[in-house]
């Protein structure tokens, strides 16, 4: 059943410089559970990754997307065939290759307008949680077919027991600051957002924690990238 339409807030800042279209106070009909959508990372006005995901929940309180095992998606590589560096991001030099998500599927949990998503990863049999993954990013921008966003390199990995955690890719984040790709103000904001998300998750009482024992609908087919996935 569809929930009532809600308002997409205006978005500004780095997303405009990344070539992402902002939407100002436009009412939309939420996507329906089980519906495939297009999710893309955008950087310097170019697609960084593109993948089809399945909508689990789309409400004003929480967006939940599922990336299924076996999903074929577009993964970035440098022109030399390696993982792109912060310098590659700055220069806009990268290519997109075909890839397959060949591990157990994961959930993306996003509070609308937040600067992070919390991802849930499970073991191969989906019988227990492997980790929580806090992905720092600018707000997801809703499109006609899904969502675009800008990843900000820095992440946090939290063990299932919630006691132990660590920053991920801090060196790459610092390199991006050093070469002027990320401003000191942005860096400060995203570190604070990460700490806020971490505190919320580790409380054990957040909107994220209740999804630990979730299982996908076995009737859902693995989605595919739609035609025109590369059109911005």
C-alpha positions as CSV (number, residue, x, y, z in Angstrom):
1,X,0.0,0.0,0.0
2,X,1.3,3.5,-0.8
3,X,1.9,5.9,2.0
4,X,0.9,9.5,1.6
5,X,3.0,11.7,-0.7
6,X,5.6,13.7,1.1
7,X,7.8,16.6,0.3
8,X,11.4,16.4,-1.1
9,X,13.4,19.2,0.6
10,X,15.7,21.6,-1.2
11,X,19.3,20.5,-1.3
12,X,22.4,22.6,-2.0
13,X,26.1,22.7,-1.6
14,X,28.5,20.2,-3.1
15,X,25.7,18.4,-4.9
16,X,25.2,21.3,-7.2
17,X,28.9,21.3,-8.1
18,X,28.6,17.5,-8.7
19,X,26.0,18.1,-11.4
20,X,23.1,16.6,-9.3
21,X,19.7,18.1,-9.9
22,X,18.1,19.5,-6.8
23,X,14.4,19.3,-6.2
24,X,12.6,22.0,-4.2
25,X,9.4,21.2,-2.3
26,X,8.0,18.8,-4.9
27,X,5.5,16.3,-3.8
28,X,6.2,12.8,-5.0
29,X,4.6,9.4,-4.7
30,X,7.0,7.1,-2.7
31,X,8.3,4.0,-4.4
32,X,6.5,0.7,-3.4
33,X,8.0,-2.2,-1.5
34,X,9.6,-4.7,-4.0
35,X,10.0,-2.0,-6.7
36,X,13.5,-1.9,-8.4
37,X,15.2,1.5,-8.4
38,X,18.4,3.0,-9.9
39,X,20.9,4.1,-7.3
40,X,24.0,6.0,-8.5
41,X,27.0,7.7,-6.9
42,X,27.9,11.0,-8.6
43,X,31.2,12.8,-8.5
44,X,32.4,15.8,-10.6
45,X,29.2,15.5,-12.7
46,X,30.0,11.9,-13.6
47,X,28.7,8.6,-12.5
48,X,30.9,6.9,-10.0
49,X,28.8,3.7,-9.6
50,X,25.4,2.6,-10.7
51,X,23.4,-0.3,-9.4
52,X,19.8,-1.5,-9.3
53,X,18.4,-2.0,-5.8
54,X,15.0,-3.1,-4.4
55,X,12.8,-0.8,-2.3
56,X,11.9,-2.3,1.1
57,X,10.5,0.8,2.7
58,X,10.1,4.4,1.5
59,X,8.5,6.7,4.1
60,X,9.3,10.2,5.4
61,X,10.9,8.5,8.5
62,X,13.2,6.0,6.8
63,X,14.3,4.8,3.3
64,X,15.3,1.1,3.1
65,X,17.0,-0.3,0.0
66,X,18.2,-3.9,-0.6
67,X,21.1,-4.9,-2.8
68,X,20.6,-8.5,-3.7
69,X,23.3,-11.2,-4.2
70,X,23.9,-11.6,-8.0
71,X,23.1,-8.0,-8.8
72,X,25.0,-6.8,-11.9
73,X,26.2,-3.2,-11.5
74,X,28.7,-0.7,-12.8
75,X,31.9,-0.4,-10.7
76,X,34.6,2.2,-11.1
77,X,38.2,1.6,-11.9
78,X,41.1,4.0,-12.8
79,X,42.3,4.2,-16.4
80,X,45.2,1.9,-15.2
81,X,42.8,-0.7,-14.0
82,X,43.3,0.0,-10.3
83,X,41.0,1.4,-7.6
84,X,40.7,5.2,-8.2
85,X,42.5,7.4,-5.8
86,X,41.4,10.8,-4.4
87,X,43.5,12.3,-7.1
88,X,41.5,10.4,-9.7
89,X,38.3,11.9,-8.2
90,X,39.7,15.3,-8.5
91,X,40.8,14.9,-12.1
92,X,37.6,13.1,-13.1
93,X,39.7,10.2,-14.6
94,X,37.9,6.8,-14.1
95,X,36.1,4.2,-16.1
96,X,33.0,2.0,-15.3
97,X,33.3,-1.7,-15.5
98,X,30.7,-4.5,-15.3
99,X,30.7,-6.2,-11.9
100,X,28.5,-8.7,-10.0
101,X,27.6,-8.4,-6.3
102,X,28.6,-12.0,-5.4
103,X,28.3,-11.9,-1.6
104,X,25.2,-11.8,0.6
105,X,22.9,-8.9,0.0
106,X,22.9,-5.8,2.2
107,X,20.4,-3.2,3.4
108,X,20.9,0.6,3.1
109,X,19.0,2.4,5.8
110,X,18.7,6.1,5.4
111,X,16.9,8.8,7.4
112,X,15.8,11.3,4.8
113,X,18.0,14.5,4.7
114,X,20.8,12.9,6.8
115,X,24.4,12.9,5.7
116,X,24.9,9.2,6.2
117,X,23.4,5.8,5.5
118,X,23.7,2.8,7.7
119,X,24.3,-0.4,5.9
120,X,23.6,-3.9,7.3
121,X,25.9,-6.7,6.1
122,X,25.1,-10.4,6.9
123,X,27.1,-13.6,6.7
124,X,26.9,-15.9,3.6
125,X,23.8,-17.7,4.9
126,X,22.1,-14.6,6.2
127,X,21.8,-16.2,9.6
128,X,23.7,-13.5,11.5
129,X,24.9,-9.9,11.1
130,X,28.5,-9.5,10.0
131,X,28.8,-5.8,10.6
132,X,27.1,-2.4,10.5
133,X,28.6,0.1,8.0
134,X,28.1,3.8,8.3
135,X,28.6,5.4,4.9
136,X,29.1,9.2,5.1
137,X,27.5,11.0,2.1
138,X,25.6,14.0,1.1
139,X,21.8,13.6,1.2
140,X,20.3,11.2,-1.3
141,X,18.6,13.1,-4.1
142,X,15.4,11.5,-5.3
143,X,15.1,11.0,-9.1
144,X,12.3,9.7,-11.2
145,X,13.8,6.2,-11.2
146,X,15.6,6.1,-7.8
147,X,18.3,8.0,-6.0
148,X,21.6,9.8,-6.6
149,X,24.1,10.8,-4.0
150,X,27.7,11.9,-3.4
151,X,29.9,9.6,-1.3
152,X,32.4,11.4,1.0
153,X,35.1,8.6,1.2
154,X,35.0,8.2,5.0
155,X,33.1,5.4,6.7
156,X,32.7,3.6,10.0
157,X,32.6,-0.1,10.6
158,X,30.8,-1.3,13.7
159,X,30.9,-4.9,14.9
160,X,27.5,-6.6,15.6
161,X,27.9,-6.3,19.3
162,X,28.1,-2.5,18.9
163,X,31.0,-2.2,21.4
164,X,33.9,-2.2,18.9
165,X,34.1,0.1,15.9
166,X,36.7,1.8,13.6
167,X,37.0,4.5,11.0
168,X,37.5,3.2,7.4
169,X,39.4,4.9,4.6
170,X,40.6,7.7,6.9
171,X,43.9,8.0,4.9
172,X,42.0,8.5,1.6
173,X,39.7,11.0,3.3
174,X,42.8,13.0,4.6
175,X,44.3,12.9,1.1
176,X,41.1,14.3,-0.4
177,X,41.4,17.2,2.2
178,X,45.1,17.8,1.5
179,X,44.5,18.2,-2.3
180,X,41.5,20.4,-1.8
181,X,38.9,17.9,-2.9
182,X,37.1,18.1,0.4
183,X,37.2,21.4,2.4
184,X,38.1,21.5,6.1
185,X,34.6,22.6,6.8
186,X,33.1,19.6,5.0
187,X,35.6,17.3,6.8
188,X,34.6,18.6,10.2
189,X,30.9,18.3,9.4
190,X,31.2,14.7,8.1
191,X,33.3,13.5,11.0
192,X,30.6,15.0,13.3
193,X,27.9,13.3,11.3
194,X,29.7,10.0,11.6
195,X,30.0,10.4,15.4
196,X,26.3,11.2,15.6
197,X,25.3,8.2,13.6
198,X,27.7,6.0,15.6
199,X,26.1,7.2,18.9
200,X,22.6,6.5,17.6
201,X,23.5,3.1,16.3
202,X,25.4,2.0,19.5
203,X,22.4,3.0,21.6
204,X,20.8,-0.2,20.4
205,X,17.5,1.6,20.2
206,X,17.7,3.4,16.9
207,X,15.5,2.9,13.8
208,X,18.5,1.0,12.4
209,X,18.9,-1.7,15.0
210,X,15.5,-3.3,14.5
211,X,16.6,-4.4,11.0
212,X,19.3,-6.8,12.3
213,X,17.1,-9.9,11.8
214,X,15.4,-8.8,8.6
215,X,15.2,-11.2,5.6
216,X,14.4,-10.4,2.0
217,X,11.3,-11.6,0.3
218,X,12.3,-14.8,-1.5
219,X,9.9,-14.0,-4.4
220,X,11.9,-10.8,-5.3
221,X,13.8,-11.3,-8.6
222,X,17.4,-9.9,-8.8
223,X,16.9,-6.4,-10.4
224,X,18.8,-5.2,-13.5
225,X,20.1,-1.9,-14.5
226,X,17.5,-0.1,-16.6
227,X,18.1,1.4,-20.0
228,X,19.4,4.9,-19.7
229,X,21.1,4.3,-16.4
230,X,24.0,6.5,-17.6
231,X,21.9,9.5,-18.5
232,X,22.3,12.4,-16.0
